[in-house]
Amino acid sequence: MKLTELKNRFSRQIKAGFNQAKISKQRCAVVGVGGLGTIVSEKLAMLGVKELILIDMDMVDKSNLNRQFFYEKDLGRYKVDATKEKLEQFNSNVWITKQPKPVQDVESALKPATIIFDCLDNIETRQWLNKYCVKNKKVLVHGGCSDVIGEIQIYIPGKTSCLECLPYPEDPNENRSCADFDAAICTTNGIVANKQIDMFIDWLHNKIKFNWISYSRNNGMRYRNMKINTGCKICHG
Ligand SMILES: [Zn+2]
């Protein structure tokens, strides 16, 4: 895109202090293109990142439509297909690739990413992704939500705690996941996904003040700096 066009299109966010040249160089992988991932990828396309790598093996189901950004005509399609098509209409300058497979099977697709968004719905895959980011020194922006609560965390290699520095609850259904059977509403999804984007913007501008945020519909936001756990088997093993 020419510089004048770039300035025009993004003039309002440049006015807000965003470094558009930096945003326009980002290659973003979105792992999980559902409740969080549809919103995260949409916002990244609006912001004008260089590339989006969409990874999700699922197809659009009717029960997704209360919170995931799909149309009724998308029912039965791969989520990555429907999302790519929609985002190309938002911003045709973003290079979009898609993988309708489990992320573990397409590990090499993550390689070009400058940042990875965890928009997953299960702990097992989340742990795999966290391990991948630690091993490959990739920045990870995690989002998770269930019903009226959610959390957001950024992992910056060598600087902040990884997702496993804070142990997961023993019962995987207790927290930190969003499985098919959980309650899921559009407001929680929207808030968590947008805070993931805020984290991304803050990271890009070296303005991260807190690496962990929890959200509860009843109690609002809590901001914390999660310390690196030197006993963590993943980032200090
Ligand atoms: Zn750790």
Residues whose N, C-alpha, C, O or C-beta is under 5 A from the ligand:
A	BS01	ZN	S161 C162 E164 C165 N229 C232 I234 C235
